[in-house]
Amino acid sequence: MTTTPREREAKAKVIVDKDPVPTSFEKWGKPGHFDRTLAKGPKTTTWIWNLHADAHDFDSHTSDLEDISRKIFSAHFGHLAVVFIWLSGMYFHGAKFSNYEAWMTNPTGIKPSAQVVWPIFGQEILNGDVGGGFHGIQITSGLFQYWRAAGFTNGFQLYCTAIGALVMAALMLFAGWFHYHKRAPKLEWFQNVESMMNHHLAGLLGLGCLSWAGHQIHVALPINKMLDAGVAIQDIPLPHQFILNKSLMADLYPSFAEGIKPFFTLNWNVYSDFLTFKGGLNPLTGGLWLSDTAHHHLALAVLFIVAGHMYRTNWGIGHSMKEILDN
C-alpha cells in the first residue's frame, strides 16, 4: 500500500471569508445610508420610492464585484423569506378564515371562500352566500383545488403548513445574514459555474422534483383516490399513516406489496398502478390524473439528477463552460 506524501497532498481551498462585514444595527436608523443623496433625508415622496428601488441596486453601492456578488446572494435568501411569508399567509387564511372543510364535502355545490369582509361602513355587502351556511368573498385562484390535489383534508393541516412556512422564512433570513456577515463566499466560489450548474440541476431541480413526486405518490395519490371513491373525510387515514404503513398503501396500490424488488430487477411495469401515462383529464375532478403528474415529476427528477453530472468539476469528465463558449 502506498500513500501520498503529506507535502504533495492537495490542500482544501477555503472559499469563504470569516466575519467580513460586522453586524451593526446602527445603520437601521439611517435609511438610505448606501446612497449619498438618500442619506440626506426625505425632501419629497420621490425619496420613498428611490429608497425602495435603490436598496437592491448594488452596482451603485460599490464597484467591488465580490461584494456585489455577496449582496445578491444574501438578497436571494431575503426574497425567499418573503415568498415563504406570502405562502404562509395563504395557508393561514385557508386554515382560519375559509370554508375549505365544508367545500371538501361538496366541491361542486359549495363555492370556495377564504375571506370575510368585516361590517365596517357597510362593506359587509361584499360578502356573498357561497353555500354551506358560509358568507364571504368567493375566490377563483384555484387554491382549494390545489390543496385537495396535494392531500390536505382539514384546516389543522393547513395551519401546520403555515407555521412551517414561517419557520422556513426565519431560516432564510438567518441564511441571508450568515452568508454575508459571518461566512461570505469568495468571488472564486461565485465564478465556479460548472459546480453551480451541477448543484442547481441535480439538487434544486432534481431533488425538488423527486421530493414532490414522493409526496404525490405516498400522500396525495391515496388520499385523492379515497376522496374520489366517496370515502368520508373523517374516515381517511392521516398522511403519515400512508407513509409508514405499507399494507395500507398495498390495499390501494397492490404493487406496494412487492416493495423495491421490481425496481432493481428492471420490472418497472409493476408500478403502473400508480405511475401512469393515461393522458386526458380525471372526469371526477376535471384536473390532470395525479398518477400521470407523479410519473411526470419522477421522470423529470431522473432527468435532472443525471443532468447534474454533465459539467466538469473536480474530475476530468463532463463539459467545460469555457470550452463550450470558446468553440
C-alpha positions, 0 to 999 in steps of 0.5 A, spaced: 500 500 500 502 506 498 500 513 500 501 520 498 506 524 501 503 529 506 507 535 502 504 533 495 497 532 498 492 537 495 490 542 500 482 544 501 481 551 498 477 555 503 472 559 499 469 563 504 471 569 508 470 569 516 466 575 519 467 580 513 462 585 514 460 586 522 453 586 524 451 593 526 444 595 527 446 602 527 445 603 520 437 601 521 436 608 523 439 611 517 435 609 511 438 610 505 445 610 508 448 606 501 446 612 497 449 619 498 443 623 496 438 618 500 442 619 506 440 626 506 433 625 508 426 625 505 425 632 501 419 629 497 415 622 496 420 621 490 425 619 496 420 613 498 420 610 492 428 611 490 429 608 497 425 602 495 428 601 488 435 603 490 436 598 496 437 592 491 441 596 486 448 594 488 452 596 482 451 603 485 453 601 492 460 599 490 464 597 484 467 591 488 464 585 484 465 580 490 461 584 494 456 585 489 456 578 488 455 577 496 449 582 496 445 578 491 446 572 494 444 574 501 438 578 497 436 571 494 435 568 501 431 575 503 426 574 497 425 567 499 423 569 506 418 573 503 415 568 498 415 563 504 411 569 508 406 570 502 405 562 502 404 562 509 399 567 509 395 563 504 395 557 508 393 561 514 387 564 511 385 557 508 386 554 515 382 560 519 378 564 515 375 559 509 370 554 508 375 549 505 372 543 510 365 544 508 367 545 500 371 538 501 364 535 502 361 538 496 366 541 491 361 542 486 355 545 490 359 549 495 363 555 492 370 556 495 371 562 500 377 564 504 375 571 506 370 575 510 369 582 509 368 585 516 361 590 517 365 596 517 361 602 513 357 597 510 362 593 506 359 587 509 355 587 502 361 584 499 360 578 502 356 573 498 352 566 500 357 561 497 353 555 500 354 551 506 351 556 511 358 560 509 358 568 507 364 571 504 368 573 498 368 567 493 375 566 490 377 563 483 385 562 484 384 555 484 387 554 491 382 549 494 383 545 488 390 545 489 390 543 496 385 537 495 390 535 489 396 535 494 392 531 500 390 536 505 383 534 508 382 539 514 384 546 516 389 543 522 393 541 516 393 547 513 395 551 519 401 546 520 403 548 513 403 555 515 407 555 521 412 551 517 412 556 512 414 561 517 419 557 520 422 556 513 422 564 512 426 565 519 431 560 516 432 564 510 433 570 513 438 567 518 441 564 511 441 571 508 445 574 514 450 568 515 452 568 508 454 575 508 456 577 515 459 571 518 461 566 512 461 570 505 463 566 499 469 568 495 468 571 488 472 564 486 466 560 489 461 565 485 465 564 478 465 556 479 459 555 474 460 548 472 459 546 480 453 551 480 450 548 474 451 541 477 448 543 484 442 547 481 440 541 476 441 535 480 439 538 487 434 544 486 431 541 480 432 534 481 431 533 488 425 538 488 422 534 483 423 527 486 421 530 493 414 532 490 413 526 486 414 522 493 409 526 496 404 525 490 405 518 490 405 516 498 400 522 500 396 525 495 395 519 490 391 515 496 388 520 499 385 523 492 383 516 490 379 515 497 376 522 496 374 520 489 371 513 491 366 517 496 370 515 502 368 520 508 373 525 510 373 523 517 374 516 515 381 517 511 387 515 514 392 521 516 398 522 511 403 519 515 399 513 516 400 512 508 407 513 509 409 508 514 404 503 513 405 499 507 399 494 507 395 500 507 398 503 501 398 495 498 390 495 499 390 501 494 396 500 490 397 492 490 404 493 487 406 496 494 406 489 496 412 487 492 416 493 495 423 495 491 424 488 488 421 490 481 425 496 481 432 493 481 430 487 477 428 492 471 420 490 472 418 497 472 411 495 469 409 493 476 408 500 478 403 502 473 398 502 478 400 508 480 405 511 475 401 512 469 401 515 462 393 515 461 393 522 458 386 526 458 383 529 464 380 525 471 372 526 469 371 526 477 375 532 478 376 535 471 384 536 473 390 532 470 390 524 473 395 525 479 398 518 477 400 521 470 403 528 474 407 523 479 410 519 473 411 526 470 415 529 476 419 522 477 421 522 470 423 529 470 427 528 477 431 522 473 432 527 468 435 532 472 439 528 477 443 525 471 443 532 468 447 534 474 453 530 472 454 533 465 459 539 467 466 538 469 468 539 476 473 536 480 474 530 475 476 530 468 469 528 465 463 532 463 463 539 459 467 545 460 463 552 460 469 555 457 470 550 452 463 550 450 463 558 449 470 558 446 468 553 440 
